[in-house]
Amino acid sequence: MKTLRFKRKYFKMVQRGQKSLECRVNYPAVRKINVGDNVRYFWEDQTYDVKIIGVRRYEDFREMLKSEDVERLVPGMNFNQALKEYLCIYPDWKVKKYGGVVVFEAVPA
């Protein structure tokens, strides 16, 4: 089963059903996740299994946030706050190097 590591606060949001969209830089391992895949989200020793029901690709975080529901990506944040959060986690050079970002839409498996 494919896995994605989470920061604690985002993992808890997924567990509570607040966060159903996940955005990552388009790393080679991330490119292998497709619609229909079961993926194990984890933080430390806790896991949460999801089924991927949508995969969307974008050039960068700005484009992605204009198209996606920010509340489903980073609950409690607006566009500007979310953009700042993503850019703190992933610098622009990584986004460019790996060809953009990917959004996964997931439901509990």
Secondary structure, DSSP 8 states (H G I E B T S, - for coil): -EEEE--HHHHHHHHTT---EEEEE--HHHHT--TT-EEEEEETTEEEEEEEEEEEEESSHHHHHHHS-HHHHSTT--HHHHHHHHHHHS-HHHHHHTTSEEEEEEEE-
